[in-house]
Amino acid sequence: MTLPKGYGPGGSRAEGAGPRDEIERMIGRRVENMRGIFILGFILCWVATMGGIYVGVTVYPWAYPLPSGMFAGSVLTVIEVLGIIFILKIAGEKPMRP
C-alpha cells in the first residue's frame, strides 16, 4: 500500500509510530471502535421497520392485515438481527499480521 507523502518510513509525521498507526491516523476511527454506532444504527433500522409496518396495518388495514404485519415484523427482525451479527463479527475481526 502506498502511503501519502509524509506518512512513510522516512516521513516526519511518523516518529516512532508503526505503519498501522500511520494508516489509522490517516483514515480516522477504526471500525473496531464503532460498535456503539453499529448498534444504534440497528436500533434505528428496527424502529423504522416497525414504524412502516404500523403505518401499513393502521392506515391500510384492507391491504395489510394485522397477521401479515406481525409475520413481516418477525421475518424482518430476524433478517436485521442476522445483519447486525454479521456486521459486528466482521468489525471485530483482528487484522492478519504478516
TAUR-V714426 format. One record per residue. N is the residue number from 1. RES is the residue in one letter. SS is DSSP state (~ for helix, > for strand, _ for the rest). PHI is phi in whole degrees, -180 to 180 (NA if undefined). PSI is psi as a letter, one per 30 degrees, with the letter a starting at -180 (999 if undefined). Layout:
BEGIN
n	res	ss	phi	psi
N	RES	SS	PHI	PSI
N	RES	SS	PHI	PSI
END
This chain:
BEGIN
n	res	ss	phi	psi
1	M	_	NA	k
2	T	_	-90	k
3	L	_	-96	l
4	P	_	-63	l
5	K	_	-58	k
6	G	_	97	f
7	Y	_	-111	g
8	G	_	-93	a
9	P	_	-61	f
10	G	_	-102	g
11	G	_	-73	l
12	S	_	-78	f
13	R	_	-82	f
14	A	_	-107	h
15	E	_	-70	j
16	G	_	77	g
17	A	_	-96	k
18	G	_	-79	l
19	P	~	-64	e
20	R	~	-67	e
21	D	~	-66	e
22	E	~	-63	e
23	I	~	-67	e
24	E	~	-63	e
25	R	~	-67	e
26	M	~	-71	e
27	I	~	-85	e
28	G	_	121	b
29	R	_	-66	k
30	R	_	-88	l
31	V	~	-68	f
32	E	~	-64	f
33	N	~	-98	g
34	M	_	-111	g
35	R	~	-58	e
36	G	~	-64	e
37	I	~	-66	e
38	F	~	-64	e
39	I	~	-67	e
40	L	~	-62	e
41	G	~	-63	e
42	F	~	-63	e
43	I	~	-62	e
44	L	~	-65	e
45	C	~	-64	e
46	W	~	-66	e
47	V	~	-63	e
48	A	~	-64	e
49	T	~	-63	e
50	M	~	-66	e
51	G	~	-65	e
52	G	~	-65	e
53	I	~	-67	e
54	Y	~	-60	e
55	V	~	-63	e
56	G	~	-62	e
57	V	~	-75	e
58	T	~	-88	e
59	V	~	-85	e
60	Y	_	-122	i
61	P	_	-66	f
62	W	_	-72	f
63	A	_	-99	f
64	Y	_	-140	i
65	P	_	-66	l
66	L	~	-57	e
67	P	~	-60	e
68	S	~	-66	e
69	G	~	-65	e
70	M	~	-66	e
71	F	~	-65	e
72	A	~	-62	e
73	G	~	-63	e
74	S	~	-70	e
75	V	~	-66	e
76	L	~	-68	e
77	T	~	-64	e
78	V	~	-62	e
79	I	~	-64	e
80	E	~	-69	e
81	V	~	-65	e
82	L	~	-61	e
83	G	~	-64	e
84	I	~	-69	e
85	I	~	-63	e
86	F	~	-62	e
87	I	~	-62	e
88	L	~	-67	e
89	K	~	-66	e
90	I	~	-68	e
91	A	~	-68	f
92	G	_	-89	f
93	E	_	-67	k
94	K	_	-82	k
95	P	_	-67	k
96	M	_	-74	k
97	R	_	-100	k
98	P	_	-71	999
END
